[in-house]
Amino acid sequence: MSKPVYALNLFDVSNKDEYLEYSRRSAGEVEAHGGRVVALGKFREVATGNIEPRSVLILVEWASKEAFESYCNAPALKDLHPHRVNGTSNYVWHLFDKLEDLRPILKGPA
């Protein structure tokens, strides 16, 4: 059984027309491929840490890593993804496994 994953997207918009072209279609395609946008955000301020701030946050919950990969690699979407690439800069796209609690991380060595 596949587990859900979260995709953390952090980026700056570098070309509004290109990104609008991507966003007009991407929400429906994300859903069709097993994803659900959990949060959208606009950068506010650095609270702590030294990562370079990005202006946009999108957090997507995917039914599985395979669902995420199907969105990324679907032949029918090969014309969609270049709009994201061309419309953004400083893109960070990280995948996280969904956890019910932190025990798997906090458990000592076996």
N, CA, C and O atoms as a MOPAC input file, in Angstrom:
PM7 MOZYME 1SCF
protein

 N      0.84500 1    -1.19100 1     0.00000 1
 C      0.00000 1     0.00000 1     0.00000 1
 C      0.88600 1     1.24800 1     0.00000 1
 O      1.78000 1     1.37700 1     0.83600 1
 N      0.64400 1     2.13600 1    -0.91000 1
 C      1.41300 1     3.37100 1    -1.00900 1
 C      0.94900 1     4.36400 1     0.03900 1
 O     -0.22900 1     4.43300 1     0.38900 1
 N      1.90900 1     5.13000 1     0.52700 1
 C      1.61400 1     6.14100 1     1.53900 1
 C      1.56400 1     7.51400 1     0.88900 1
 O      2.23900 1     7.76200 1    -0.11000 1
 N      0.75600 1     8.40800 1     1.46200 1
 C      0.72500 1     9.78500 1     0.95900 1
 C      2.07300 1    10.47000 1     1.14200 1
 O      2.82600 1    10.15500 1     2.06300 1
 N      2.36200 1    11.40700 1     0.25200 1
 C      3.54600 1    12.26300 1     0.36500 1
 C      3.10800 1    13.71200 1     0.20900 1
 O      2.10600 1    14.02400 1    -0.43600 1
 N      3.89500 1    14.57700 1     0.82300 1
 C      3.67300 1    16.01200 1     0.66800 1
 C      4.76200 1    16.57900 1    -0.23800 1
 O      5.93800 1    16.24600 1    -0.09200 1
 N      4.36600 1    17.42700 1    -1.16400 1
 C      5.30900 1    18.14500 1    -2.01300 1
 C      5.30900 1    19.59800 1    -1.57000 1
 O      4.30100 1    20.29900 1    -1.66300 1
 N      6.46100 1    20.03000 1    -1.08900 1
 C      6.64800 1    21.41900 1    -0.68800 1
 C      7.25600 1    22.15800 1    -1.86900 1
 O      8.34600 1    21.82000 1    -2.33000 1
 N      6.54900 1    23.16100 1    -2.35200 1
 C      6.99000 1    23.98900 1    -3.46500 1
 C      7.26500 1    25.38900 1    -2.93700 1
 O      6.37500 1    26.03200 1    -2.38100 1
 N      8.48400 1    25.85800 1    -3.10700 1
 C      8.86300 1    27.21800 1    -2.74700 1
 C      9.49100 1    27.84100 1    -3.98200 1
 O     10.35600 1    27.22900 1    -4.60800 1
 N      9.07000 1    29.05100 1    -4.34300 1
 C      9.60700 1    29.65800 1    -5.56100 1
 C      9.27300 1    31.13900 1    -5.62300 1
 O      8.47700 1    31.66300 1    -4.84300 1
 N      9.91400 1    31.78800 1    -6.58100 1
 C      9.60200 1    33.16700 1    -6.93200 1
 C      8.95200 1    33.15500 1    -8.31000 1
 O      9.31800 1    32.33800 1    -9.15500 1
 N      8.01000 1    34.03400 1    -8.54600 1
 C      7.41400 1    34.18300 1    -9.87500 1
 C      8.33200 1    35.10800 1   -10.66800 1
 O      8.59500 1    36.24000 1   -10.26100 1
 N      8.81500 1    34.61100 1   -11.80400 1
 C      9.72500 1    35.41000 1   -12.62200 1
 C      9.07500 1    35.90700 1   -13.90700 1
 O      9.54200 1    36.86900 1   -14.51800 1
 N      7.98900 1    35.24100 1   -14.31600 1
 C      7.25600 1    35.65000 1   -15.50700 1
 C      5.77900 1    35.36500 1   -15.24700 1
 O      5.33800 1    34.21800 1   -15.31800 1
 N      5.02300 1    36.41300 1   -14.94600 1
 C      3.61400 1    36.23400 1   -14.55800 1
 C      2.78400 1    35.58200 1   -15.64700 1
 O      1.94100 1    34.73800 1   -15.34300 1
 N      2.99200 1    35.94400 1   -16.90400 1
 C      2.20700 1    35.35300 1   -17.99000 1
 C      2.44300 1    33.85200 1   -18.08700 1
 O      1.49800 1    33.07800 1   -18.23600 1
 N      3.70700 1    33.44300 1   -18.00000 1
 C      4.02400 1    32.01900 1   -18.05800 1
 C      3.40700 1    31.27900 1   -16.87200 1
 O      2.81600 1    30.21100 1   -17.03300 1
 N      3.55300 1    31.86100 1   -15.67500 1
 C      3.02100 1    31.15800 1   -14.50700 1
 C      1.48800 1    31.13000 1   -14.51700 1
 O      0.88800 1    30.14900 1   -14.07800 1
 N      0.86700 1    32.17300 1   -15.00300 1
 C     -0.59500 1    32.15200 1   -15.13500 1
 C     -1.03600 1    31.05200 1   -16.09600 1
 O     -2.03900 1    30.38200 1   -15.85300 1
 N     -0.30300 1    30.86700 1   -17.16900 1
 C     -0.60800 1    29.80000 1   -18.12200 1
 C     -0.53200 1    28.43900 1   -17.42700 1
 O     -1.36400 1    27.56400 1   -17.66700 1
 N      0.45900 1    28.27500 1   -16.57700 1
 C      0.59700 1    27.02900 1   -15.81700 1
 C     -0.53800 1    26.88000 1   -14.80500 1
 O     -1.16600 1    25.82500 1   -14.72700 1
 N     -0.79800 1    27.91900 1   -14.04300 1
 C     -1.75900 1    27.80600 1   -12.94600 1
 C     -3.20100 1    27.63900 1   -13.42300 1
 O     -4.02300 1    27.07000 1   -12.70500 1
 N     -3.51500 1    28.11800 1   -14.60400 1
 C     -4.88500 1    27.95800 1   -15.12800 1
 C     -5.25600 1    26.48400 1   -15.25500 1
 O     -6.41600 1    26.11000 1   -15.08000 1
 N     -4.28700 1    25.67000 1   -15.55300 1
 C     -4.54600 1    24.26400 1   -15.81600 1
 C     -4.05100 1    23.33600 1   -14.70700 1
 O     -4.57600 1    22.23500 1   -14.54000 1
 N     -3.05600 1    23.77000 1   -13.95900 1
 C     -2.39000 1    22.85100 1   -13.03100 1
 C     -3.29000 1    22.38100 1   -11.89000 1
 O     -3.19800 1    21.22000 1   -11.49100 1
 N     -4.14400 1    23.22900 1   -11.36000 1
 C     -4.98600 1    22.82000 1   -10.22600 1
 C     -5.85000 1    21.61500 1   -10.58700 1
 O     -5.93400 1    20.65700 1    -9.81800 1
 N     -6.47900 1    21.65900 1   -11.73200 1
 C     -7.30400 1    20.52500 1   -12.16600 1
 C     -6.48400 1    19.28900 1   -12.45200 1
 O     -6.91400 1    18.17400 1   -12.15700 1
 N     -5.31200 1    19.47100 1   -13.02100 1
 C     -4.44200 1    18.33500 1   -13.33600 1
 C     -3.86500 1    17.71100 1   -12.06400 1
 O     -3.73500 1    16.49000 1   -11.97700 1
 N     -3.52400 1    18.53200 1   -11.09200 1
 C     -3.04500 1    18.00600 1    -9.81100 1
 C     -4.11000 1    17.09900 1    -9.21800 1
 O     -3.82000 1    15.97300 1    -8.81400 1
 N     -5.33400 1    17.58600 1    -9.16700 1
 C     -6.43500 1    16.79300 1    -8.60800 1
 C     -6.66200 1    15.51200 1    -9.40800 1
 O     -6.86900 1    14.44800 1    -8.82600 1
 N     -6.62500 1    15.60600 1   -10.72400 1
 C     -6.83900 1    14.42900 1   -11.58100 1
 C     -5.76400 1    13.36500 1   -11.39000 1
 O     -5.99700 1    12.18700 1   -11.66000 1
 N     -4.59000 1    13.77900 1   -10.92400 1
 C     -3.49400 1    12.82900 1   -10.72500 1
 C     -3.31300 1    12.42500 1    -9.25900 1
 O     -2.29700 1    11.82800 1    -8.90300 1
 N     -4.27800 1    12.74300 1    -8.41900 1
 C     -4.21600 1    12.27300 1    -7.03100 1
 C     -3.60600 1    13.25000 1    -6.05400 1
 O     -3.15700 1    12.85000 1    -4.98000 1
 N     -3.58100 1    14.53000 1    -6.40500 1
 C     -3.03400 1    15.54600 1    -5.50400 1
 C     -4.11700 1    16.46800 1    -4.97900 1
 O     -5.19300 1    16.60300 1    -5.56200 1
 N     -3.79700 1    17.09700 1    -3.85900 1
 C     -4.72000 1    18.05700 1    -3.25100 1
 C     -3.89300 1    19.18800 1    -2.66300 1
 O     -3.01500 1    18.95300 1    -1.83200 1
 N     -4.16900 1    20.41700 1    -3.09100 1
 C     -3.45800 1    21.56500 1    -2.54000 1
 C     -3.92500 1    21.76300 1    -1.10100 1
 O     -5.11100 1    21.96900 1    -0.84200 1
 N     -2.98200 1    21.69900 1    -0.17900 1
 C     -3.26500 1    21.82700 1     1.24400 1
 C     -3.11500 1    23.27400 1     1.69300 1
 O     -3.87400 1    23.75600 1     2.53400 1
 N     -2.12400 1    23.96500 1     1.12100 1
 C     -1.87400 1    25.34400 1     1.54800 1
 C     -1.21900 1    26.13600 1     0.43000 1
 O     -0.40600 1    25.61800 1    -0.33600 1
 N     -1.59500 1    27.40400 1     0.35800 1
 C     -0.95300 1    28.40200 1    -0.50200 1
 C     -0.47900 1    29.51600 1     0.41300 1
 O     -1.16900 1    29.87600 1     1.36700 1
 N      0.68400 1    30.05800 1     0.13000 1
 C      1.16300 1    31.13100 1     0.98300 1
 C      2.04400 1    32.11200 1     0.24800 1
 O      2.68600 1    31.78200 1    -0.74900 1
 N      2.06000 1    33.32200 1     0.76100 1
 C      2.93000 1    34.39600 1     0.27400 1
 C      3.92400 1    34.70200 1     1.38700 1
 O      3.53100 1    34.85900 1     2.54400 1
 N      5.20900 1    34.78700 1     1.04700 1
 C      6.24000 1    35.01300 1     2.06000 1
 C      5.92600 1    36.24700 1     2.89600 1
 O      5.52000 1    37.29400 1     2.39100 1
 N      6.13100 1    36.07500 1     4.19200 1
 C      5.90500 1    37.18000 1     5.11500 1
 C      7.20700 1    37.67400 1     5.74000 1
 O      7.54200 1    38.85100 1     5.61400 1
 N      7.94300 1    36.78900 1     6.41300 1
 C      9.17500 1    37.19900 1     7.08000 1
 C      9.96500 1    35.97300 1     7.51000 1
 O      9.41500 1    34.87700 1     7.61700 1
 N     11.24500 1    36.16100 1     7.75300 1
 C     12.09100 1    35.09700 1     8.28400 1
 C     11.90900 1    35.06800 1     9.79800 1
 O     12.10800 1    36.08100 1    10.46900 1
 N     11.53500 1    33.92100 1    10.33000 1
 C     11.41700 1    33.77100 1    11.77300 1
 C     12.73000 1    33.24000 1    12.35500 1
 O     13.18000 1    33.69800 1    13.40600 1
 N     13.33800 1    32.27200 1    11.66500 1
 C     14.63200 1    31.72700 1    12.06400 1
 C     15.19300 1    30.93300 1    10.89200 1
 O     14.44800 1    30.53000 1     9.99900 1
 N     16.47300 1    30.71100 1    10.89300 1
 C     17.09700 1    29.92600 1     9.83100 1
 C     17.69700 1    30.79100 1     8.75300 1
 O     17.50800 1    32.00700 1     8.72600 1
 N     18.43300 1    30.13700 1     7.85300 1
 C     19.14700 1    30.90500 1     6.85000 1
 C     18.86200 1    30.45800 1     5.42000 1
 O     19.69300 1    30.67500 1     4.53800 1
 N     17.72200 1    29.84800 1     5.16900 1
 C     17.34300 1    29.50800 1     3.80200 1
 C     16.94100 1    30.79600 1     3.08000 1
 O     16.30200 1    31.67400 1     3.66000 1
 N     17.32100 1    30.89000 1     1.82500 1
 C     16.94600 1    32.07000 1     1.04200 1
 C     15.42700 1    32.10500 1     0.87700 1
 O     14.84800 1    31.14500 1     0.36800 1
 N     14.77700 1    33.17800 1     1.29100 1
 C     13.31800 1    33.24200 1     1.17900 1
 C     12.85200 1    33.16900 1    -0.27200 1
 O     13.51600 1    33.67300 1    -1.17800 1
 N     11.71300 1    32.54000 1    -0.47300 1
 C     11.01100 1    32.51500 1    -1.75800 1
 C      9.67700 1    33.21100 1    -1.53100 1
 O      9.17600 1    33.22700 1    -0.40700 1
 N      9.10100 1    33.77700 1    -2.56400 1
 C      7.88200 1    34.56600 1    -2.38100 1
 C      6.61500 1    33.73200 1    -2.30100 1
 O      5.60900 1    34.20000 1    -1.77000 1
 N      6.63800 1    32.49600 1    -2.81900 1
 C      5.42800 1    31.67000 1    -2.87900 1
 C      5.68000 1    30.31000 1    -2.23900 1
 O      6.75000 1    29.72200 1    -2.39700 1
 N      4.67700 1    29.82000 1    -1.51400 1
 C      4.65900 1    28.47300 1    -0.95200 1
 C      3.40900 1    27.77800 1    -1.45300 1
 O      2.31400 1    28.33800 1    -1.41000 1
 N      3.57800 1    26.56200 1    -1.92400 1
 C      2.43600 1    25.69500 1    -2.22600 1
 C      2.75000 1    24.33900 1    -1.61400 1
 O      3.81300 1    23.77400 1    -1.87000 1
 N      1.84000 1    23.81600 1    -0.81300 1
 C      1.98100 1    22.50300 1    -0.21000 1
 C      0.89400 1    21.60500 1    -0.78700 1
 O     -0.29600 1    21.89000 1    -0.65400 1
 N      1.31400 1    20.52000 1    -1.42900 1
 C      0.37800 1    19.60200 1    -2.06900 1
 C      0.50000 1    18.23500 1    -1.40700 1
 O      1.60400 1    17.71600 1    -1.24400 1
 N     -0.63000 1    17.65600 1    -1.02800 1
 C     -0.65300 1    16.28300 1    -0.53900 1
 C     -0.99500 1    15.38400 1    -1.72200 1
 O     -2.01900 1    15.56300 1    -2.38200 1
 N     -0.11600 1    14.41300 1    -1.97800 1
 C     -0.31800 1    13.44500 1    -3.05600 1
 C     -0.70500 1    12.11000 1    -2.45400 1
 O     -0.22000 1    11.75200 1    -1.38100 1
 N     -1.56700 1    11.37000 1    -3.12500 1
 C     -2.00800 1    10.05600 1    -2.64500 1
 C     -0.82200 1     9.12200 1    -2.45500 1
 O     -0.86000 1     8.24400 1    -1.59300 1
 N      0.22200 1     9.29900 1    -3.24300 1
 C      1.41500 1     8.45900 1    -3.17600 1
 C      2.52700 1     9.13000 1    -3.98000 1
 O      2.28900 1    10.09600 1    -4.70500 1
 N      3.72900 1     8.61200 1    -3.84200 1
 C      4.82900 1     9.11900 1    -4.66500 1
 C      4.54400 1     8.81300 1    -6.12800 1
 O      4.90700 1     9.59300 1    -7.00900 1
 N      3.90100 1     7.69000 1    -6.39000 1
 C      3.54600 1     7.33000 1    -7.76300 1
 C      2.56300 1     8.33200 1    -8.36200 1
 O      2.64500 1     8.65300 1    -9.54800 1
 N      1.63700 1     8.82600 1    -7.54700 1
 C      0.69100 1     9.84100 1    -8.02900 1
 C      1.44100 1    11.12100 1    -8.39100 1
 O      1.17400 1    11.73100 1    -9.42700 1
 N      2.38000 1    11.52500 1    -7.53400 1
 C      3.21200 1    12.69700 1    -7.82000 1
 C      3.97500 1    12.49400 1    -9.13200 1
 O      3.99200 1    13.37600 1    -9.99100 1
 N      4.59600 1    11.33900 1    -9.27500 1
 C      5.36700 1    11.05400 1   -10.48500 1
 C      4.48400 1    11.00600 1   -11.72600 1
 O      4.91600 1    11.39400 1   -12.81200 1
 N      3.24300 1    10.53100 1   -11.57000 1
 C      2.34400 1    10.50200 1   -12.73100 1
 C      2.02100 1    11.92300 1   -13.19400 1
 O      1.88400 1    12.17200 1   -14.39200 1
 N      1.90200 1    12.84600 1   -12.25100 1
 C      1.68500 1    14.25000 1   -12.60900 1
 C      2.91900 1    14.81500 1   -13.31200 1
 O      2.80100 1    15.51400 1   -14.31900 1
 N      4.07400 1    14.51600 1   -12.78900 1
 C      5.32100 1    15.05200 1   -13.36600 1
 C      5.62700 1    14.47400 1   -14.74100 1
 O      6.19500 1    15.16200 1   -15.58900 1
 N      5.25600 1    13.21700 1   -14.96800 1
 C      5.70200 1    12.50200 1   -16.16400 1
 C      4.60900 1    12.17100 1   -17.17200 1
 O      4.89100 1    11.51800 1   -18.17700 1
 N      3.38000 1    12.59700 1   -16.93900 1
 C      2.28800 1    12.27200 1   -17.86100 1
 C      2.55000 1    12.88000 1   -19.24000 1
 O      2.75200 1    14.09000 1   -19.34500 1
 N      2.55100 1    12.07800 1   -20.28300 1
 C      2.77500 1    12.61000 1   -21.62700 1
 C      1.78800 1    13.72500 1   -21.99500 1
 O      2.14000 1    14.65400 1   -22.72200 1
 N      0.56400 1    13.62800 1   -21.49400 1
 C     -0.44200 1    14.64300 1   -21.81600 1
 C     -0.12500 1    16.00000 1   -21.18400 1
 O     -0.72100 1    17.01200 1   -21.55300 1
 N      0.81800 1    16.01900 1   -20.22700 1
 C      1.15500 1    17.27100 1   -19.54000 1
 C      2.51300 1    17.82600 1   -19.95500 1
 O      3.00600 1    18.77400 1   -19.34500 1
 N      3.12400 1    17.24100 1   -20.99100 1
 C      4.45900 1    17.70300 1   -21.38100 1
 C      4.45500 1    19.15900 1   -21.85600 1
 O      5.49600 1    19.81600 1   -21.83900 1
 N      3.30600 1    19.66500 1   -22.27600 1
 C      3.21100 1    21.07200 1   -22.66700 1
 C      2.91100 1    21.98800 1   -21.47700 1
 O      3.01900 1    23.20800 1   -21.59900 1
 N      2.53900 1    21.41700 1   -20.33600 1
 C      2.17700 1    22.20500 1   -19.15900 1
 C      3.40100 1    22.59200 1   -18.31800 1
 O      3.56100 1    23.75700 1   -17.95400 1
 N      4.24800 1    21.63400 1   -18.01400 1
 C      5.35600 1    21.86600 1   -17.09000 1
 C      6.34500 1    22.93900 1   -17.53400 1
 O      6.89500 1    23.62600 1   -16.67400 1
 N      6.60000 1    23.12000 1   -18.83000 1
 C      7.49900 1    24.22400 1   -19.21500 1
 C      6.99500 1    25.60400 1   -18.77800 1
 O      7.79900 1    26.51000 1   -18.55900 1
 N      5.68600 1    25.77200 1   -18.64900 1
 C      5.15600 1    27.05700 1   -18.17600 1
 C      5.55200 1    27.30000 1   -16.71800 1
 O      5.84000 1    28.43300 1   -16.33200 1
 N      5.56700 1    26.23600 1   -15.91100 1
 C      6.02500 1    26.36500 1   -14.52200 1
 C      7.50700 1    26.71900 1   -14.50300 1
 O      7.92400 1    27.63000 1   -13.78800 1
 N      8.29100 1    26.00700 1   -15.28000 1
 C      9.73400 1    26.24300 1   -15.32300 1
 C     10.03000 1    27.65800 1   -15.81000 1
 O     10.85400 1    28.35800 1   -15.22100 1
 N      9.37000 1    28.07400 1   -16.87000 1
 C      9.62400 1    29.39300 1   -17.45600 1
 C      9.01700 1    30.53400 1   -16.65600 1
 O      9.41900 1    31.68600 1   -16.82200 1
 N      8.06100 1    30.23400 1   -15.79700 1
 C      7.38700 1    31.28000 1   -15.02900 1
 C      7.91900 1    31.47600 1   -13.62700 1
 O      7.45300 1    32.35400 1   -12.90100 1
 N      8.91000 1    30.65000 1   -13.23300 1
 C      9.41800 1    30.71300 1   -11.86300 1
 C     10.94100 1    30.76900 1   -11.84800 1
 O     11.60900 1    30.50800 1   -12.84800 1
 N     11.45800 1    31.11900 1   -10.68200 1
 C     12.89600 1    31.04600 1   -10.44100 1
 C     13.10900 1    30.60300 1    -8.99600 1
 O     12.19000 1    30.64100 1    -8.17800 1
 N     14.32000 1    30.19000 1    -8.70300 1
 C     14.68000 1    29.75700 1    -7.34000 1
 C     13.75200 1    28.66200 1    -6.81700 1
 O     13.37700 1    28.66600 1    -5.64500 1
 N     13.38600 1    27.73100 1    -7.68700 1
 C     12.39900 1    26.70300 1    -7.34100 1
 C     12.99200 1    25.66100 1    -6.41100 1
 O     14.07400 1    25.13300 1    -6.66500 1
 N     12.29000 1    25.37100 1    -5.34900 1
 C     12.59900 1    24.27300 1    -4.44100 1
 C     11.36800 1    23.37100 1    -4.44600 1
 O     10.24900 1    23.82900 1    -4.21700 1
 N     11.58900 1    22.09000 1    -4.70900 1
 C     10.48400 1    21.11900 1    -4.73400 1
 C     10.95800 1    19.91800 1    -3.94800 1
 O     11.74300 1    19.11900 1    -4.45700 1
 N     10.49700 1    19.77300 1    -2.71600 1
 C     10.90400 1    18.68200 1    -1.84000 1
 C      9.70800 1    17.79700 1    -1.52700 1
 O      8.58700 1    18.28200 1    -1.37400 1
 N      9.95700 1    16.49300 1    -1.43300 1
 C      8.92400 1    15.54100 1    -1.05700 1
 C      9.15100 1    15.08900 1     0.38300 1
 O     10.28300 1    14.85300 1     0.80600 1
 N      8.05600 1    14.97600 1     1.12300 1
 C      8.08500 1    14.52300 1     2.50800 1
 C      7.07700 1    13.39200 1     2.67700 1
 O      5.95700 1    13.47200 1     2.17300 1
 N      7.47900 1    12.33500 1     3.38900 1
 C      6.52600 1    11.27700 1     3.72100 1
 C      5.55800 1    11.80200 1     4.76300 1
 O      5.93800 1    12.54900 1     5.66400 1
 N      4.30400 1    11.40200 1     4.62800 1
 C      3.30700 1    11.77100 1     5.62800 1
 C      3.52100 1    10.90700 1     6.86300 1
 O      3.67900 1     9.69100 1     6.75900 1
 N      3.52400 1    11.53600 1     8.02500 1
 C      3.66300 1    10.83600 1     9.29600 1
 C      2.45300 1    11.12400 1    10.16600 1
 O      1.87600 1    12.20900 1    10.10700 1
 N      2.08000 1    10.15500 1    10.96300 1
 C      0.99400 1    10.36400 1    11.93300 1
 C      1.54400 1    11.00400 1    13.20900 1
 O      0.83100 1    11.71600 1    13.91600 1
 N      2.82200 1    10.73900 1    13.49000 1
 C      3.51500 1    11.35800 1    14.62300 1
 C      5.00800 1    11.28400 1    14.33400 1
 O      5.40800 1    10.77000 1    13.28900 1
 N      5.83200 1    11.78700 1    15.23800 1
 C      7.27200 1    11.86400 1    14.99100 1
 C      8.06700 1    10.65800 1    15.49300 1
 O      9.29600 1    10.67200 1    15.43200 1
 N      7.39900 1     9.62200 1    15.98300 1
 C      8.11900 1     8.45700 1    16.47500 1
 C      9.11100 1     7.86600 1    15.47900 1
 O     10.21400 1     7.49700 1    15.88300 1
 N      8.76400 1     7.76000 1    14.17700 1
 C      9.76100 1     7.20200 1    13.25600 1
 C     11.05000 1     8.03500 1    13.18200 1
 O     12.12000 1     7.49200 1    12.90500 1
 N     10.95400 1     9.31400 1    13.42200 1
 C     12.13300 1    10.17200 1    13.39300 1
 C     12.86900 1    10.15400 1    14.72500 1
 O     14.09800 1    10.20400 1    14.75700 1
 N     12.12100 1    10.08300 1    15.82600 1
 C     12.70400 1    10.18000 1    17.14600 1
 C     13.18100 1     8.84100 1    17.71200 1
 O     13.87000 1     8.80300 1    18.73200 1
 N     12.81500 1     7.75800 1    17.05200 1
 C     13.21000 1     6.42800 1    17.52000 1
 C     14.73000 1     6.31000 1    17.46400 1
 O     15.36100 1     6.73800 1    16.49800 1
 N     15.30400 1     5.72900 1    18.50100 1
 C     16.75200 1     5.54200 1    18.55800 1
 C     17.21500 1     4.50600 1    17.56000 1
 O     16.39800 1     3.83500 1    16.93000 1
 N     18.53800 1     4.36900 1    17.41100 1
 C     19.07600 1     3.37600 1    16.46600 1
 C     18.65100 1     1.96300 1    16.85800 1
 O     18.52100 1     1.63300 1    18.03600 1
 N     18.44600 1     1.16000 1    15.85200 1
 C     17.99300 1    -0.22700 1    16.08000 1
 C     19.11600 1    -1.09100 1    16.58600 1
 O     18.91700 1    -2.28100 1    16.83000 1

